[in-house]
Amino acid sequence: NTLYIVRLTVVNGPAGQHPPNIKVFGLGQAFMIATPVNNQAGDAAALRIAGFDKRLLTQTVSAVAGNNTLTLLLSFFSTLPNTTVVNITGLTGSQTPSDAAFSLVSQVGGGFGA
């Protein structure tokens, strides 16, 4: 067996994403069919880019002047560091202070705090 190590420097894309399915192949005299590359798991996976995967905002009341509870569900492509701050804008028409702090209600999986 001969081991070749190739190191590439790339610039990640502008949007978050799950790691793509990467394949290698050979051309010329050493023709080899496209074969999937084993990728590392979790945040170390090649080309896993931090960002929002899923976002869903729901409310409890739509009545005028009603006390309304908004629930924001967020899913990310990677674990977020403890220092991450998520801002919510566009709550136009509500009486929400512009400096209001929101707390994390629940977490499933790796989530925040890695």
Helices and strands as residue ranges (DSSP letters): E 23-26, G 28-30, E 32-36, G 42-44, E 52-59, E 70-76
